[in-house]
Amino acid sequence: MATKGGSRAWSDLPVPPGELLEEELDARGMTQHELALRAGRPVQVISAIVRGRKQITPDTALDLERVLGTPAHLWVNLEADYQLTKARLRKRQVLAGQEREWGQGPPQSRNCYGSLLKARLEPPLYASAATSSPPSVTALAPSRRSASFSAPPKVKSGFLHPTTSRASASILPPGSA
């Protein structure tokens, strides 16, 4: 399956360049040991490249170019594409895990005590369909005749008892003092 990313489609299957190297060796009837001797590389390095456990470095690509005649940039580009495809697949798995963890949206923020913070999704109080600007200061100020405004309750001389931590003050209703 190919995935479209930007202006270029890329394969979902990472193919290590060592597989292509192995096919090239089979086509030429050459063994890994013979390639290692001709390239001046340890047999273990060639074997690890073929198994996909070791990357093809630019120096190794130059040696492969000298021995096989295949351009070095081809080996370097195959290695780069392989690493990039693996990185894309890892990133896709991470994002899929986050989507499963998050559900429908991003994780909710928490405050320093571990409690969830409320998201500010609701519009400000002054937002209305008619205007998007805040109302004037006089529109927000309470009127003097407002019935909802009442004086705070009066406290008759009170104190806290030192041993019981109870308030001994009595609260009187407004207007009786």
KETIDREN-437090 format. One line per 2 residues: their letters; for each residue x, y, z of C-alpha. Coordinates in nm, 3 decimals. Each point is the difference from the previous one (the first is absolute). Layout:
<gumars>
a> X:Y:Z ~ ...
</gumars>
This chain:
<gumars>
ma> 0.000:0.000:0.000 ~ 0.130:0.345:-0.083
tk> -0.073:0.311:0.199 ~ -0.013:0.348:-0.149
gg> 0.219:0.239:0.199 ~ 0.044:0.346:-0.145
sr> 0.060:-0.019:-0.376 ~ 0.146:-0.352:-0.002
aw> -0.142:-0.342:0.081 ~ 0.214:-0.222:0.222
sd> -0.009:-0.366:0.081 ~ -0.137:-0.127:0.330
lp> 0.242:-0.293:-0.019 ~ 0.356:0.083:0.107
vp> 0.240:-0.194:-0.220 ~ 0.353:-0.019:0.139
pg> 0.263:0.068:-0.266 ~ 0.173:-0.319:0.113
el> -0.276:-0.200:-0.170 ~ 0.083:0.168:-0.329
le> 0.369:-0.058:0.064 ~ -0.071:-0.370:0.055
ee> -0.199:-0.019:-0.324 ~ 0.286:0.175:-0.182
ld> 0.252:-0.248:0.143 ~ -0.222:-0.295:-0.102
ar> -0.037:0.140:-0.353 ~ 0.379:0.030:-0.031
gm> 0.068:-0.338:0.163 ~ 0.210:0.169:0.269
tq> 0.006:-0.097:0.369 ~ -0.001:0.240:0.293
he> 0.348:-0.120:0.089 ~ 0.129:0.081:-0.351
la> -0.161:0.347:0.010 ~ 0.157:0.066:0.340
lr> 0.347:-0.094:-0.130 ~ -0.033:0.214:-0.314
ag> -0.144:0.298:0.191 ~ 0.254:-0.026:0.282
rp> -0.277:-0.025:0.260 ~ -0.048:-0.258:0.276
vq> -0.232:-0.288:-0.092 ~ -0.209:0.076:0.313
vi> -0.072:0.354:-0.130 ~ -0.119:-0.126:-0.340
sa> -0.209:-0.269:0.168 ~ -0.157:0.256:0.237
iv> -0.082:0.229:-0.294 ~ -0.166:-0.286:-0.190
rg> -0.210:-0.091:0.308 ~ -0.099:0.367:0.048
rk> 0.174:0.034:0.337 ~ 0.264:0.248:-0.116
qi> -0.041:0.311:-0.211 ~ 0.183:0.063:-0.324
tp> 0.235:0.289:0.072 ~ 0.134:0.228:-0.274
dt> 0.340:-0.172:0.027 ~ -0.159:-0.342:-0.044
al> -0.204:0.135:-0.293 ~ 0.323:0.115:-0.169
dl> 0.149:-0.347:0.050 ~ -0.314:-0.163:-0.146
er> 0.021:0.238:-0.296 ~ 0.364:-0.100:-0.062
vl> -0.070:-0.374:0.023 ~ -0.349:-0.032:-0.152
gt> -0.008:0.303:-0.229 ~ -0.329:0.121:0.152
pa> 0.014:0.378:0.070 ~ 0.068:0.087:0.365
hl> -0.283:0.253:0.010 ~ -0.244:-0.284:-0.075
wv> 0.108:-0.192:0.313 ~ -0.006:0.313:0.215
nl> -0.347:0.097:-0.130 ~ -0.134:-0.353:0.054
ea> 0.124:0.013:0.360 ~ -0.149:0.347:0.053
dy> -0.339:-0.109:-0.141 ~ 0.004:-0.309:0.222
ql> 0.073:0.204:0.314 ~ -0.260:0.263:-0.096
tk> -0.269:-0.262:-0.059 ~ 0.074:-0.159:0.339
ar> -0.022:0.344:0.165 ~ -0.334:0.072:-0.171
lr> -0.143:-0.330:0.119 ~ 0.122:0.063:0.357
kr> -0.154:0.349:-0.007 ~ -0.327:-0.140:-0.133
qv> -0.012:-0.254:0.285 ~ 0.068:0.272:0.258
la> -0.274:0.221:-0.143 ~ -0.244:-0.291:-0.015
gq> 0.074:-0.077:0.365 ~ -0.059:0.362:0.096
er> -0.330:0.007:-0.188 ~ -0.113:-0.316:0.185
ew> 0.110:0.153:0.329 ~ -0.156:0.337:-0.067
gq> -0.328:-0.128:-0.138 ~ -0.161:0.282:-0.191
gp> 0.234:0.282:0.089 ~ 0.332:0.100:0.153
pq> 0.073:-0.083:0.362 ~ -0.142:0.235:0.258
sr> 0.239:0.223:0.185 ~ 0.061:-0.052:0.368
nc> 0.102:0.251:0.262 ~ 0.290:-0.045:0.240
yg> -0.222:-0.207:0.236 ~ -0.099:-0.249:-0.270
sl> -0.355:0.130:-0.036 ~ -0.142:0.046:-0.346
lk> -0.022:0.357:-0.120 ~ -0.321:0.107:-0.167
ar> 0.041:0.078:-0.366 ~ -0.101:0.350:-0.102
le> -0.230:-0.110:-0.275 ~ -0.294:0.220:0.088
pp> -0.004:0.353:-0.147 ~ 0.058:0.297:0.229
ly> -0.303:0.136:0.184 ~ -0.030:0.307:-0.219
as> 0.004:-0.188:-0.329 ~ -0.331:0.014:-0.176
aa> -0.129:-0.051:-0.348 ~ -0.047:0.372:-0.051
ts> 0.347:0.125:0.095 ~ 0.338:-0.148:0.064
sp> 0.133:0.294:0.199 ~ -0.021:0.029:0.379
ps> -0.284:0.210:0.142 ~ 0.060:0.341:0.142
vt> 0.100:0.040:0.364 ~ -0.335:0.158:0.090
al> -0.185:-0.304:-0.134 ~ 0.193:-0.226:0.238
ap> -0.025:0.221:0.309 ~ -0.287:-0.085:0.239
sr> -0.271:0.260:0.028 ~ -0.071:0.168:0.333
rs> -0.355:-0.126:0.002 ~ 0.098:-0.361:-0.062
as> -0.219:-0.235:0.204 ~ 0.255:-0.278:-0.011
fs> 0.257:0.199:0.197 ~ -0.027:-0.034:0.377
ap> 0.227:0.102:0.282 ~ 0.216:-0.269:0.157
pk> -0.130:-0.147:0.324 ~ 0.110:0.177:0.316
vk> 0.205:-0.189:0.256 ~ -0.066:0.069:0.368
sg> 0.327:0.038:0.188 ~ 0.148:-0.342:-0.028
fl> 0.321:-0.184:0.056 ~ 0.141:-0.346:-0.051
hp> 0.021:-0.216:0.308 ~ 0.367:-0.098:0.046
tt> -0.053:-0.369:0.085 ~ -0.300:-0.100:-0.211
sr> 0.070:0.222:-0.307 ~ -0.372:0.080:-0.016
as> -0.132:0.339:-0.082 ~ -0.206:0.145:0.276
as> -0.137:0.278:-0.218 ~ -0.358:-0.006:-0.099
il> -0.102:0.119:-0.341 ~ -0.295:0.234:-0.001
pp> -0.228:0.055:-0.296 ~ 0.042:0.331:-0.187
gs> -0.179:0.291:0.165 ~ 0.000:-0.134:0.359
a> 0.281:0.132:0.211
</gumars>
